[in-house]
Amino acid sequence: MVQSCTTLRTISAVTMRDLAVKLCSILFLLSTLSVFSAEASFKPNEPCKHLVLYYHDTLFNGTDVANATSAAVTDPTKLGNFKFGKLVVFDDPMTKDSHLLSPPAARAQGFYFYDMKTTYSAWFAFTLIFNSTKQKGTLNIMGADLMTEETRDFSVVGGTGDFFMARGIATIRTDTVQGASYFRLKMDIKLYECY
């Protein structure tokens, strides 16, 4: 009787150990498969959507009410010569080519403010609003515009409609500047997460 109880305990211990090993193996295989499937769906070198748009900003100068698309809501401070503290709110047209009078593909609505005392630099936060037969929805974009750099990257942090939960990068380049009243940015938008 004692020997049969010992044998039963030994068989039970071996069975439990085998079961534990099999369970661990199955969990390992499942986690490996989920990692491989996540890696396969994310391709950082291949955007799922790509747009090139031109951002046109015409700053209100006190007289051009009909043409202005942005306005300073604060004056720059006296801290440095680089407009530090100036805040601008905008509702700017976005076109598919560099012509201001081309039909807008979207509107950029948001703000930027100058945030450095020692050089020209601004921080942007805005929403691109698409409302056409080709695309509907929004893209939310924000980032630092280090104006002395040839190109700058803004983060695409979300979206709605055709751009639901999109994420990516908007690389901007200053295309033209006409005094303090007008500038145009070329935006190369690459989305890497599209749903």
N, C-alpha and C positions, 0 to 999 in steps of 0.2 A: 504494500500500500504506500509506504514512504517512497519507494522507488518510482511508482507510477505518478505520484504528485510531483516529484522532482523532474521527471521526464515531461510532464505536462507543462510545468513552469518553463523548462528549457525550450520546448516547442513554441510556447506562447511568446517568450522573449525573442526567439528567432523570427517568428511571424511579425511581431511588432516592429522589429528592426528592419525587416524587408519592406514592410508597409511604409515606414518612415523614409527609407531610401527611395522607394518608388515615388512617393509624394513629393519629395524634394526634387527628384529628377523632372517630374511633370511641371512643377512650378518654375524650375530653371528654364525648361524649354519654352513655356508660355511667355516668360519675361524676355527671353531672347527673341522670340518671334515679334513681340510688340515693339522692341527696340528696332529691329530690322524694318518693320513696316513703317515706323515713324521716320526713320532715315530715308526710306525710299520715297515718301511723300514730300519731304522738304528738300528742295533743290535750290540752294542759295545762289547759284550762278544762272538760273533760268527764271526770270520773272513770269508770273502767271498773267499779268496785265502790264502793258507799257503805254504810257501817254506822253506826248510832248505838247506843252501848252505855253503860251506867253502871257505873263501877268503885266497889266498896264496900270500904273498908279499916277493919277493926276491930282496933285495936292492943291486944295483950295487956297487961293492967294488973297481972298477978300473981295474979288470982283468977278470971278468966273464960276458963278453958281451953276450954270447949265452944263459945264464940262467937267467940273471937279468930281472925283470919285473917292476922295479921302480928305480928312481934315484933322489938323492938330488940335487935340483937346487940352493939352498943357503946353506951356512955353518951356523951352530948355532952361535949365538952371544956369547959374553963373560958374559952375564947377567945370572948368575946361572949355575948350573950343570945339567940341565934337557933339553938340546937341544933347549932352547927357541929361536924362530925365524927360525928354520930349516924348509924348505919347500921341500916336496917330491911329485913328479908327478909319477903316476903309470898307468899301463895297466896290471892288474893282472887277472889270471884265477880264475874262481869260479867253484868248483866241487860239486857234490852231496854227496861225502864222503870225508874223511879227507886225502886221498892220492893225493899228488901233481901231479902224473902222470896220474890220471884218466882223462877221456875225459871232457873238460870244458863244463858246462851247460850254462855258460855266461862269460862275461869279465867285470871286474870292471875298469872303466877309470875315473880318476879324480886326486885329490890331497889331501894331509893332511899337516898340519903344527903344530909344537909344540907351544903352546900358553900360557904356565905358567912358571914363573921363580922359583916357589917353589916346584913343583912336576911334575911328568910326566903326561902330558895331551896334547891331540891333537884335532884338529877340522878337520873333513872329509867332503868333498863334491865330490860326484861321481855319475856316471851313470852305472847301470848294463845293459849290452847289450846282449839280447837273440837273437840267430839266429840259431834255430834248427827246426826239424820237429815238435817238441812238443810245443814250445813257440817262438814267435817272438815279438819283441818290446823292450822297455826300461823301467827301473824304476829309478827315480831320488831320491837319498838318501843324507841326510846331518845330521850332529850333532856332539856333543862333545864326545870325547873318553876319559873319566876320567879313566885312566889306572889302578888306584889303586882300583877301584870298580870291583867286580866279574862280574857283567853284566852291560851293558850300552845300552841305547836306542837311536837309530837314527830315524829321521823322514823320512818317505816315502812321498815325496811332489808332486809326479806326475808320469806320465808315458805315453807310447805310445803303439800302436799295441794291443797285448793281455792284456796290462796293462793300457789301455787308461784312463787317469785322475785318476789313482789309488792313494789312500792315506792309510797310515797305519804306522806301527812301525817295525823297524828292530832291534831286541835285539841281541847284540853281546856279545860274551864271548871269551877271549883269550884262544885258544886251545893249542898252543905251541909257544915257543920262542926259537930260536937257535942263541944266540949271537945277534949281531947288524944287521946280514945280512938276517935273515928269521924269519917271524912270520906267524901264521895261526889263523884266527878268524872264529868261528862258528857263522853264521848269521841265526837267526830264524825270518823270515819275515812273518808278518801277515798283510794282507790288509783288511781294513774295508770298503773301498769305491771302488767298482768294477763296471764298466759299460760295 
